[in-house]
Structures are given as structure tokens and as C-alpha cells.
């Protein structure tokens, strides 16, 4: 008899932290020629200082300290102001830290690719793989090409590891993608002057961090509650000031239609607000971003959320499948499907995600649930060609699922709606949903898809209930001495997520526990006849005599 499949350990379910950052944007209208000239001069001057400071920070590498940070800020203060210098040095430090994290992720990706290729090269050509591990390569030609790629990846790994140990990072102010576009202007449908305008605008620096206790929460870029904007000019550009203390006041006003009341309340109390001014070159529009951080957000424990109803969400490449479950883990009402089309520009794709999640949250608010359950997905190791080889369509499907954007958007939007997000382990949710919930929930008028069944499994795991649903026995055996055999295991029962044991093992355990091999009650009279093969004749069972 084959051994039952051993399942991996299920990670714990947890409540995702709500987003504490807020960012709003408004367009700057009514600019004069002088306003635009001053902003371009300030952005170019501070951008040059930011590029120089970032180069110094990269050269410092692991030798960076608070003393070197203070020295960089001191040098920048003479060319700008103390607050501009603080914003520039902090941005350089954050950019270096971000590059280090990306470098670490690149190392992990290279190491995983090398291990996969080395394993496949060690297998015989044409050997089939398993469900979790790919087999050997299909031909000698492919095997030879992969040996060459293995050497290339090993060289890259050695170079990146050397940079990692030395603390070197590769950073491009303005973006590497835009820098590479300079060599492919025809494909990007840009001329050299058009590209130059975008490149210079991307390298400007017009951002200032807020400071609580100061006037309107920011001394560098100050915005009054009625929308007036003034900028503290750097020392070399003080001649362009049209106000007191070297400040320049813009003619444009902002109102922030979205969260305007919250922003006005914050600046009226002199609480910190960070601002960023930037130019959209393709549209010729100036924008102002205001951001701040909310503290002391309420923390809701998992046990409290599990005591109420919940919505399970299954994320896919082109839609979100959801189902509403009650406290006991039973589906309520009809399943929902929220489609989105991830084609076109980045703005169009982002709008599609926001529209789908808005409909999901509106439905969640109408049902009165307090939490939404999602899978804690991470397809980083599933998108590489080293793991899946020629399965290009499968890799494109995995890459098409916007897990990161969906989770980030869902967290931020659900926080505003007052709904918490519960993250569960994605192990076996689709398989168990298809096996145990798709067929029982399907009716003549309601076909249930595999993804909708998976949403039920996700919600049940978030509620602490087992995913597996035992198949009911035949009608005549649904009530016996052991009780209803389709009963679910309790949330605290051990090994409830494991594969169910074979029927022979369970029957042997029942006979051992009861001490008898008779499956029926003693008072029941047999009504069947027995076929005794050894005598080749029919024999009637003796009747029981009861007084």
C-alpha cells in the first residue's frame, strides 16, 4: 500500500498591518513665466547637489557613519540651506539602502538559478521531472546552451557578491530605464530634445520633509491652509525671492480635493507634512504631492476578526474571485467576480486594479464584514526560466498576476474603508477548494469555478476552520454509532490538514477500539443470504431468538 503524501507545514495566519502613510496630489494651475523659471532653476540646482551627494554616499559604502553624514550635510548647507541639505542627504541614504535590498534580492535570484541549472544538468537528457522539480533537458543542444548560461550566471554571481561585500551599489539618478532609452529613441518614438527634457526633469530635486512644530508643518516648502505655496530658495538663488527671508511665493494655489479637510486640519495644527513638486513633461503639467504619516492606528487581534463573518479573495491574472462566509465557515449568498484588464500603460493598469478593488470593498461594506482574507503569495522563485524551462506561457501567467500591486492597493484601500486584511498560507488552497468545495457548491443555475472554490478555502483557513470537507457516506449509512461521518474536525484538532488515512486503517482502528468485528447492532436481524463458495450452495443465516 502506498504511503500517504506528506504535506508541508502550514504557516500561521496573521493580520496584515494597515498602511500608515497618506499621499494626495493636486495640479498647480495658473503658473506665470517667472514661476516656471524659478522652479526649473531651483530643481536643477538642487538636483545637481543631490547627484553629487549620492555619488559621495556610494563611495563611502560601508564606511558610512554619522560623522560622514554630518560632513556631507555641512557641505550642502553652504550651497542651499540646512533644511534642503537635510532632505538631500536623507534621500541619498534611502536610495543607497534601497539599492542594497535590491542587490540582495538579485543575489538570491542568481543563486536559485544556478542551483536549478546545475541540478538539471546532472540529470540524464530527456528525464521527466516531478510536480515540484523539473527534469533533465530535452536535447543535447539545449544541454550545451544551459552549460554556457551556467557559466554566465556564475560570473554574474561572483561580481555581484564582490560588490555586496565591498558595499558598492549601482544607482542611476533619473532611472536606468530612461537612461537606456537614450540608445533606443526610435523605438520609444522620442527625439533627442524630448528625451533630454524628460531626463533633466527626472533628475530635479524639489522635495522637502516635514517637521512638526514648525509653521504649517514644513519650513522649506510651505503651504498655507488656503493653498498658498512658498519655497525657501537656496542661497545662490536668493536674488529671485519675492518675499521675506529669501522665500518665493507661487501664484498657483492648491486645494487637494481628495482628503483636503484632513490636510487642512493637519497644517493648521503645525503637524509635519512632506511636499514634492514635479513636472509631467509629456503633458506639460506641474503637480504638488503632500504626504504624511498617521500614528496610533487601532490594532484588531486575529481572534476578534475570526469571531465574525469574512470574505475570501482569490487573486488571479485577470480577475479577483470572492465569496462571503459566515462565522462557521459556510458560504453565504452568491460568489463574486471582479475583472480587470492589465494591458496598456501603467496608469491604465493601476486604474483597473483600483476599480476592481473599489467594487470589492463596496461589496464588503454592504455585507458588513470586518475582514478580507487573501493569500500571502510570493512568486519570486516561480517566474524564472531556469525553473520552468520552455513553459513560457506558464511563466507569463505567473508574471501577469499582480500580487505585489494588489496587496499594496488592497491594504491601503481597505484601511480607509475600516476593513482589515488577513493573510493566510497559500498552500493547497486551490487544490482543496477544487476537491472539496467546487462540486458541492455547484447547482444547476450556479456554476462554481475553481477560483471561487479556492476563495472558500482561503476564508475557512483565515477563520481557523479546516479546508478539507469530508465526503458524506451513502444515505443509509449517514447515522451510525459513531455519529455523522461528514462532521468537520475542530479548529484545535491536530493533523486536521493532513491527508485522510485509507479506509482499511480506519476500520482496523474501529475494530480495535470496540473489541468486536461485528459492524451492526446485535439486536438487528440479518435479512441477507450468504454465499458459501467452498460448498457451492446457498445457506440461510440462523434467526436470532429473543424472549
C-alpha positions as CSV (number, residue, x, y, z in Angstrom):
1,X,0.0,0.0,0.0
2,X,1.4,3.4,-1.0
3,X,2.3,5.8,1.8
4,X,0.0,8.8,2.2
5,X,1.5,12.0,0.8
6,X,3.2,14.1,3.5
7,X,2.1,17.7,3.4
8,X,4.3,20.7,4.3
9,X,3.8,22.7,7.5
10,X,1.1,25.4,7.2
11,X,2.4,28.8,8.1
12,X,0.4,30.8,10.7
13,X,-2.4,33.1,9.8
14,X,-1.8,36.8,10.7
15,X,-3.5,40.2,10.3
16,X,-1.6,42.5,7.9
17,X,-0.5,45.8,9.3
18,X,-2.7,48.7,8.0
19,X,-0.9,51.3,5.9
20,X,0.0,54.4,7.9
21,X,1.2,56.6,5.0
22,X,-1.1,59.1,3.2
23,X,-0.3,60.9,-0.1
24,X,-2.5,63.3,-2.0
25,X,-1.9,65.2,-5.2
26,X,-3.2,68.4,-6.8
27,X,-2.3,70.1,-10.1
28,X,-0.6,73.5,-10.0
29,X,-2.6,75.9,-12.3
30,X,-2.1,79.5,-13.2
31,X,1.7,79.5,-13.4
32,X,3.4,82.5,-14.7
33,X,6.6,82.5,-16.8
34,X,8.6,83.6,-13.7
35,X,7.1,80.9,-11.6
36,X,8.2,78.2,-14.0
37,X,11.6,79.7,-14.5
38,X,12.3,79.8,-10.7
39,X,11.1,76.2,-10.2
40,X,13.3,75.0,-13.1
41,X,16.3,76.8,-11.6
42,X,15.7,75.5,-8.1
43,X,15.1,72.0,-9.3
44,X,18.2,71.9,-11.5
45,X,20.4,73.4,-8.8
46,X,19.2,71.0,-6.0
47,X,19.3,68.1,-8.4
48,X,22.9,68.7,-9.1
49,X,23.6,68.8,-5.4
50,X,21.6,65.6,-4.9
51,X,23.6,63.8,-7.7
52,X,26.9,64.9,-6.1
53,X,25.8,63.8,-2.6
54,X,24.6,60.4,-3.8
55,X,27.9,59.8,-5.5
56,X,29.7,60.6,-2.2
57,X,27.4,58.3,-0.3
58,X,28.0,55.4,-2.8
59,X,31.8,55.9,-2.5
60,X,31.5,55.8,1.3
61,X,29.9,52.3,1.0
62,X,30.2,50.5,4.4
63,X,32.4,53.2,5.9
64,X,29.4,55.5,6.2
65,X,28.8,56.9,9.7
66,X,27.1,59.7,11.5
67,X,30.2,61.9,11.2
68,X,30.4,61.5,7.4
69,X,26.7,62.2,7.2
70,X,27.1,65.4,9.2
71,X,30.1,66.4,7.0
72,X,28.0,65.9,3.8
73,X,25.2,68.0,5.2
74,X,27.6,70.7,6.3
75,X,29.0,71.0,2.8
76,X,25.5,71.1,1.2
77,X,24.2,73.8,3.7
78,X,26.6,76.4,2.3
79,X,25.2,75.8,-1.2
80,X,21.5,75.6,-0.3
81,X,20.1,75.7,3.3
82,X,20.2,73.5,6.3
83,X,16.8,72.0,5.7
84,X,17.4,71.5,1.9
85,X,20.7,69.8,2.9
86,X,18.9,67.5,5.4
87,X,16.3,66.4,2.7
88,X,19.0,65.7,0.2
89,X,21.2,63.7,2.5
90,X,18.3,61.7,3.7
91,X,17.1,60.9,0.2
92,X,20.7,59.8,-0.7
93,X,20.8,57.5,2.3
94,X,17.4,56.0,1.5
95,X,18.4,55.4,-2.2
96,X,21.5,53.6,-1.1
97,X,19.6,51.4,1.3
98,X,17.0,50.6,-1.4
99,X,19.8,49.6,-3.8
100,X,21.3,47.3,-1.2
101,X,18.0,45.5,-0.7
102,X,17.6,45.1,-4.5
103,X,21.2,43.8,-4.6
104,X,20.4,41.2,-2.0
105,X,17.3,40.1,-4.0
106,X,19.4,39.8,-7.1
107,X,21.9,37.6,-5.3
108,X,19.2,35.3,-4.2
109,X,17.8,35.1,-7.7
110,X,21.2,34.3,-9.3
111,X,21.9,31.6,-6.6
112,X,18.5,30.0,-7.2
113,X,19.0,29.9,-11.0
114,X,22.5,28.4,-10.7
115,X,21.2,25.6,-8.4
116,X,18.4,24.8,-10.7
117,X,20.5,24.6,-13.8
118,X,23.2,22.6,-12.1
119,X,20.6,20.1,-10.9
120,X,19.0,19.7,-14.4
121,X,22.5,19.3,-16.0
122,X,23.2,16.4,-13.6
123,X,20.1,14.5,-14.8
124,X,20.1,12.3,-17.9
125,X,18.8,14.0,-21.1
126,X,15.1,13.6,-21.5
127,X,14.4,12.5,-17.9
128,X,10.9,13.7,-16.8
129,X,10.5,15.9,-13.8
130,X,8.1,15.8,-10.9
131,X,5.5,18.3,-9.9
132,X,7.8,20.3,-7.8
133,X,11.2,19.8,-9.6
134,X,12.0,20.0,-13.3
135,X,13.6,17.1,-15.0
136,X,16.6,16.9,-17.4
137,X,16.9,18.9,-20.6
138,X,15.2,17.7,-23.7
139,X,18.2,17.6,-26.1
140,X,22.0,17.8,-26.3
141,X,21.8,21.2,-27.9
142,X,19.7,22.6,-25.0
143,X,22.0,20.9,-22.5
144,X,25.0,22.6,-24.1
145,X,23.4,26.0,-24.2
146,X,22.5,25.7,-20.5
147,X,26.1,24.9,-19.6
148,X,27.1,28.2,-21.2
149,X,24.3,30.0,-19.3
150,X,25.5,28.4,-16.1
151,X,29.0,29.9,-16.5
152,X,27.4,33.3,-17.3
153,X,25.3,33.2,-14.1
154,X,28.3,32.1,-12.0
155,X,30.3,35.1,-13.3
156,X,27.5,37.5,-12.5
157,X,27.1,36.0,-9.1
158,X,30.7,36.4,-8.3
159,X,30.7,40.0,-9.5
160,X,27.5,40.9,-7.5
161,X,28.8,39.1,-4.4
162,X,32.0,41.1,-4.6
163,X,30.0,44.3,-4.8
164,X,27.9,43.2,-1.9
165,X,30.9,42.5,0.3
166,X,32.5,45.8,-0.6
167,X,29.3,47.8,-0.1
168,X,29.1,49.0,-3.7
169,X,25.8,49.7,-5.4
170,X,24.7,50.7,-8.9
171,X,22.4,53.7,-8.9
172,X,21.2,55.9,-11.7
173,X,19.5,59.1,-10.8
174,X,16.6,59.6,-13.1
175,X,16.1,55.9,-13.7
176,X,18.1,53.2,-15.6
177,X,15.1,52.6,-17.9
178,X,15.1,56.2,-19.0
179,X,18.9,56.2,-19.4
180,X,18.7,53.2,-21.7
181,X,16.0,54.8,-23.7
182,X,18.6,57.3,-25.0
183,X,20.1,54.5,-27.1
184,X,16.7,53.5,-28.5
185,X,14.9,56.8,-29.3
186,X,13.3,55.4,-32.4
187,X,11.6,52.5,-30.6
188,X,10.5,55.0,-27.8
189,X,9.2,57.4,-30.5
190,X,11.2,60.3,-29.0
191,X,13.6,62.8,-30.3
192,X,16.8,63.7,-28.6
193,X,15.5,67.1,-27.3
194,X,12.3,65.4,-26.0
195,X,14.3,62.7,-24.2
196,X,16.6,65.4,-22.8
197,X,13.7,67.3,-21.3
198,X,12.4,64.1,-19.6
199,X,15.9,63.2,-18.3
200,X,16.5,66.6,-16.8
201,X,13.1,66.7,-15.2
202,X,13.6,63.3,-13.7
203,X,16.9,64.4,-12.1
204,X,15.5,67.6,-10.5
205,X,15.1,67.7,-6.7
206,X,12.1,69.6,-5.3
207,X,11.2,67.6,-2.2
208,X,11.2,68.6,1.4
209,X,10.5,66.6,4.6
210,X,8.0,68.0,7.1
211,X,8.8,69.0,10.7
212,X,6.2,69.1,13.5
213,X,6.1,72.3,15.5
214,X,7.1,74.5,12.6
215,X,4.8,76.8,10.8
216,X,2.3,74.8,8.8
217,X,4.4,71.6,9.3
218,X,7.1,72.5,6.7
219,X,9.6,75.4,6.6
220,X,11.2,74.6,3.2
221,X,8.0,74.2,1.1
222,X,5.3,75.9,3.0
223,X,1.6,75.6,2.0
224,X,-1.0,77.5,4.0
225,X,-4.5,76.2,4.7
226,X,-5.9,78.4,1.9
227,X,-3.5,76.8,-0.6
228,X,-0.7,79.5,-0.9
229,X,2.7,77.9,-1.8
230,X,6.0,79.4,-0.9
231,X,9.5,78.0,-1.3
232,X,12.7,78.7,0.6
233,X,15.2,79.5,-2.1
234,X,18.8,78.1,-2.0
235,X,21.5,80.7,-1.1
236,X,22.8,81.0,-4.7
237,X,19.3,81.8,-6.0
238,X,18.2,84.2,-3.3
239,X,18.0,87.1,-5.8
240,X,14.8,85.6,-7.2
241,X,12.9,85.9,-3.9
242,X,9.7,87.9,-3.9
243,X,9.0,87.6,-0.2
244,X,10.7,87.9,3.2
245,X,13.6,85.7,4.4
246,X,14.5,84.6,0.9
247,X,11.2,82.9,0.0
248,X,9.4,82.8,-3.3
249,X,5.6,82.7,-3.4
250,X,3.9,81.0,-6.4
251,X,0.8,82.4,-8.0
252,X,-0.7,78.9,-8.2
253,X,-3.0,77.6,-5.4
254,X,-3.8,74.1,-4.3
255,X,-6.9,72.7,-2.6
256,X,-6.5,68.9,-2.6
257,X,-10.0,67.8,-3.4
258,X,-9.2,64.4,-2.0
259,X,-8.5,64.5,1.8
260,X,-8.5,68.2,1.7
261,X,-10.2,68.6,5.1
262,X,-7.7,66.2,6.7
263,X,-4.8,68.0,5.2
264,X,-6.1,71.5,6.3
265,X,-6.6,70.2,9.9
266,X,-3.1,68.9,9.9
267,X,-1.3,72.0,8.6
268,X,-3.5,74.2,10.9
269,X,-2.1,72.3,13.9
270,X,1.5,72.7,12.6
271,X,2.0,68.9,12.1
272,X,4.6,67.5,9.8
273,X,3.7,67.3,6.1
274,X,6.2,66.4,3.3
275,X,5.8,68.0,-0.1
276,X,7.2,67.2,-3.6
277,X,6.9,69.3,-6.7
278,X,7.4,67.6,-10.1
279,X,6.7,68.2,-13.8
280,X,5.0,65.8,-16.1
281,X,6.9,66.6,-19.3
282,X,4.7,64.7,-21.7
283,X,1.6,66.7,-20.6
284,X,3.4,69.9,-19.6
285,X,1.7,69.9,-16.1
286,X,3.1,70.7,-12.7
287,X,1.9,68.8,-9.6
288,X,2.3,69.1,-5.9
289,X,2.3,65.9,-3.7
290,X,1.6,66.1,0.0
291,X,2.3,63.1,2.3
292,X,2.2,62.5,6.0
293,X,2.1,59.6,8.4
294,X,-0.8,58.6,10.6
295,X,0.1,57.1,14.0
296,X,-1.8,55.2,16.7
297,X,-3.9,53.2,14.2
298,X,-6.2,50.7,16.0
299,X,-4.9,47.1,16.2
300,X,-7.5,44.4,15.8
301,X,-6.4,40.9,17.1
302,X,-7.0,37.9,14.9
303,X,-9.2,36.2,17.4
304,X,-11.7,39.1,17.3
305,X,-11.8,39.0,13.5
306,X,-12.3,35.2,13.5
307,X,-15.4,35.6,15.6
308,X,-17.3,37.3,12.8
309,X,-18.0,36.9,9.1
310,X,-15.3,37.1,6.4
311,X,-14.8,37.4,2.7
312,X,-12.2,35.1,1.0
313,X,-10.4,36.5,-2.0
314,X,-8.5,34.5,-4.7
315,X,-6.2,36.7,-6.8
316,X,-5.7,35.8,-10.5
317,X,-4.1,37.2,-13.6
318,X,-7.3,38.8,-14.9
319,X,-9.8,38.8,-12.1
320,X,-10.5,38.6,-8.4
321,X,-12.8,35.8,-7.1
322,X,-14.5,36.3,-3.8
323,X,-17.1,34.6,-1.6
324,X,-18.8,35.6,1.7
325,X,-18.6,33.1,4.6
326,X,-20.3,33.2,7.9
327,X,-18.6,32.6,11.3
328,X,-18.9,28.8,11.0
329,X,-17.2,28.7,7.6
330,X,-20.3,28.2,5.4
331,X,-20.7,30.2,2.1
332,X,-23.3,32.8,2.1
333,X,-25.1,34.1,-1.0
334,X,-23.5,34.0,-4.4
335,X,-19.8,34.2,-5.4
336,X,-18.5,37.4,-6.9
337,X,-16.0,38.0,-9.7
338,X,-14.3,41.4,-10.2
339,X,-12.5,41.6,-13.6
340,X,-9.6,43.8,-14.6
341,X,-7.6,44.2,-17.8
342,X,-3.8,44.6,-17.2
343,X,-2.9,45.9,-20.7
344,X,-1.8,49.3,-21.9
345,X,0.0,51.9,-20.0
346,X,1.0,51.7,-16.3
347,X,-1.7,54.3,-15.5
348,X,-4.4,52.2,-17.2
349,X,-3.3,49.1,-15.3
350,X,-3.3,50.9,-12.0
351,X,-6.7,52.3,-12.7
352,X,-8.0,48.8,-13.5
353,X,-6.8,47.4,-10.2
354,X,-8.2,50.3,-8.2
355,X,-11.6,49.9,-9.9
356,X,-11.8,46.2,-9.2
357,X,-10.7,46.6,-5.6
358,X,-13.2,49.5,-5.1
359,X,-16.0,47.2,-6.2
360,X,-14.8,44.5,-3.9
361,X,-14.6,46.8,-0.9
362,X,-18.0,48.3,-1.6
363,X,-19.5,44.8,-1.6
364,X,-17.6,44.0,1.6
365,X,-19.0,47.1,3.2
366,X,-22.6,46.2,2.1
367,X,-22.2,42.7,3.7
368,X,-20.9,44.2,6.9
369,X,-17.8,42.1,7.2
370,X,-14.8,43.3,9.2
371,X,-12.0,41.4,7.4
372,X,-10.9,40.1,4.0
373,X,-8.8,37.0,3.7
374,X,-6.1,36.9,0.9
375,X,-3.2,34.5,0.2
376,X,0.3,35.6,1.2
377,X,1.6,34.9,-2.3
378,X,5.2,35.3,-3.5
379,X,6.0,34.1,-7.0
380,X,9.6,35.3,-7.0
381,X,11.1,31.8,-7.5
382,X,8.3,30.8,-9.9
383,X,8.9,33.3,-12.7
384,X,12.4,32.3,-13.7
385,X,13.1,30.4,-16.9
386,X,15.6,28.2,-15.1
387,X,12.9,26.5,-13.1
388,X,10.1,26.1,-15.7
389,X,12.3,26.0,-18.9
390,X,10.2,26.2,-22.0
391,X,6.9,26.8,-20.3
392,X,6.8,30.4,-21.4
393,X,3.0,30.7,-21.3
394,X,3.0,29.5,-17.7
395,X,5.8,31.9,-16.7
396,X,3.9,34.7,-18.4
397,X,0.8,33.7,-16.5
398,X,2.7,33.8,-13.2
399,X,4.3,37.1,-14.0
400,X,0.9,38.5,-15.0
401,X,-0.6,38.1,-11.6
402,X,0.0,41.5,-9.9
403,X,0.4,40.1,-6.4
404,X,2.5,43.0,-5.1
405,X,0.4,45.7,-6.5
406,X,-2.8,44.0,-5.5
407,X,-1.7,43.5,-1.9
408,X,-0.4,47.1,-1.6
409,X,-3.5,48.6,-3.1
410,X,-5.8,46.3,-1.1
411,X,-4.0,47.2,2.2
412,X,-4.2,51.0,1.6
413,X,-7.8,51.0,0.3
414,X,-9.1,48.6,3.0
415,X,-7.5,50.7,5.7
416,X,-9.6,53.7,4.6
417,X,-12.7,51.5,4.5
418,X,-12.1,50.3,8.0
419,X,-11.7,46.6,6.9
420,X,-8.7,44.5,8.0
421,X,-6.8,42.1,5.7
422,X,-5.9,38.6,6.9
423,X,-3.0,36.9,5.2
424,X,-3.1,33.1,5.0
425,X,-0.7,30.4,3.7
426,X,-1.5,29.7,0.1
427,X,-0.6,26.0,0.4
428,X,-3.2,23.6,-1.1
429,X,-6.0,26.3,-1.2
430,X,-6.7,25.8,-4.9
431,X,-6.3,22.0,-4.7
432,X,-8.5,21.6,-1.7
433,X,-11.1,24.1,-2.9
434,X,-11.4,22.2,-6.2
435,X,-11.5,18.8,-4.4
436,X,-13.9,19.6,-1.6
437,X,-16.0,22.7,-2.4
438,X,-16.4,23.2,-6.2
439,X,-18.8,20.2,-6.8
440,X,-20.9,20.6,-3.6
441,X,-21.5,24.3,-4.2
442,X,-22.3,23.9,-7.9
443,X,-26.0,24.0,-8.8
444,X,-28.0,23.9,-12.0
445,X,-28.2,27.7,-12.1
446,X,-24.8,28.5,-10.5
447,X,-21.7,27.0,-11.9
448,X,-18.8,27.4,-9.5
449,X,-15.3,27.9,-10.8
450,X,-12.1,26.6,-9.4
451,X,-11.0,30.1,-8.3
452,X,-14.3,30.7,-6.5
453,X,-13.9,27.4,-4.6
454,X,-10.4,28.4,-3.7
455,X,-11.8,31.6,-2.2
456,X,-13.9,29.5,0.1
457,X,-10.8,27.5,1.2
458,X,-8.9,30.8,1.8
459,X,-11.7,32.2,4.0
460,X,-12.0,28.9,6.0
461,X,-8.3,28.9,6.7
462,X,-8.5,32.5,7.9
463,X,-11.4,31.6,10.2
464,X,-9.4,28.8,11.7
465,X,-11.5,26.0,10.2
466,X,-10.1,23.1,8.2
467,X,-10.2,23.4,4.5
468,X,-11.0,19.7,3.7
469,X,-14.6,18.7,3.6
470,X,-15.3,15.0,4.3
471,X,-17.4,13.3,1.6
472,X,-20.7,12.2,3.1
473,X,-21.4,8.4,3.1
474,X,-24.4,6.8,1.4
475,X,-27.8,7.8,2.7
476,X,-28.4,4.6,4.6
477,X,-25.2,4.9,6.5
478,X,-25.3,8.6,7.4
479,X,-26.3,7.8,11.0
480,X,-24.5,5.1,13.0
481,X,-23.0,4.5,16.4
482,X,-20.0,6.9,15.6
483,X,-22.2,9.8,14.6
484,X,-22.5,11.6,11.3
485,X,-19.3,10.8,9.4
486,X,-19.2,14.0,7.4
487,X,-18.6,16.1,10.5
488,X,-15.7,18.6,10.3
489,X,-12.6,18.5,12.6
490,X,-12.4,21.1,15.2
491,X,-10.1,24.1,14.8
492,X,-7.8,22.8,17.6
493,X,-7.6,19.2,16.4
494,X,-4.1,18.0,15.5
495,X,-3.2,16.8,12.0
496,X,-6.5,18.1,10.6
497,X,-4.8,19.4,7.4
498,X,-3.1,16.1,6.7
499,X,-4.2,13.5,4.1
500,X,-7.1,11.3,5.3
501,X,-6.0,7.8,6.1
502,X,-7.0,4.8,4.0
503,X,-10.4,3.2,4.8
504,X,-8.6,-0.1,5.9
505,X,-6.6,1.7,8.6
506,X,-9.7,3.5,9.9
507,X,-11.7,0.3,10.0
508,X,-8.9,-1.6,11.8
509,X,-8.7,1.1,14.4
510,X,-12.5,0.9,14.9
511,X,-12.4,-2.8,15.5
512,X,-9.5,-2.4,17.9
513,X,-11.4,0.3,19.9
514,X,-14.7,-1.5,20.1
515,X,-13.3,-5.0,20.6
516,X,-15.6,-6.6,18.0
517,X,-15.6,-7.3,14.3
518,X,-19.4,-7.0,14.1
519,X,-20.3,-3.7,12.4
520,X,-24.1,-3.9,13.1
521,X,-26.0,-4.0,16.3
522,X,-26.7,-7.3,18.0
523,X,-30.5,-6.8,18.0
524,X,-30.7,-6.4,14.3
525,X,-31.9,-9.5,12.3
526,X,-29.9,-10.2,9.2
527,X,-32.0,-10.2,6.1
528,X,-29.4,-11.2,3.6
529,X,-28.2,-14.6,2.4
530,X,-24.6,-15.6,2.4
531,X,-22.8,-17.3,-0.5
532,X,-20.6,-20.0,0.8
533,X,-18.2,-20.5,-2.1
534,X,-16.5,-23.6,-0.6
535,X,-19.7,-25.7,-0.6
536,X,-21.2,-24.1,-3.7
537,X,-24.7,-23.9,-2.1
538,X,-26.9,-21.2,-0.6
539,X,-27.2,-21.2,3.2
540,X,-29.7,-19.1,5.1
541,X,-28.5,-17.4,8.3
542,X,-30.0,-18.6,11.5
543,X,-32.6,-16.3,13.1
544,X,-32.0,-14.7,16.5
545,X,-34.2,-15.8,19.3
546,X,-35.2,-13.0,21.7
547,X,-37.5,-13.5,24.6
